[in-house]
Amino acid sequence: MRGILGFIIMIQGVMGFIGQVFFDRAWGLLPHWFDLPSAAYVGLFAVGAALAAWGDADKKRKAKQMRTGSDA
């Protein structure tokens, strides 16, 4: 679940940053509710990337535990 949520947050961050910096207004869903600066969209991308990486690492750790058969 963290991976999917992280991916969605990453997309919102990228769309907001690109739209705000290179075009007239931010794109995505967040600009409908919040007026964020460009740096905030970069931060959203970083948070999303961290969540996606955390979810992927957790999934790999659980798969490794299942292969080895250990519960710890």
Buried (B, 14 or more C-beta within 10 A) or exposed (E): EBBEBBBBBBBBBBBBBBBBEEEEEBBBEBBEEEEBEBEBBBBBBEBBBBBBEEBEEEEEEEEEEEEEEEEE
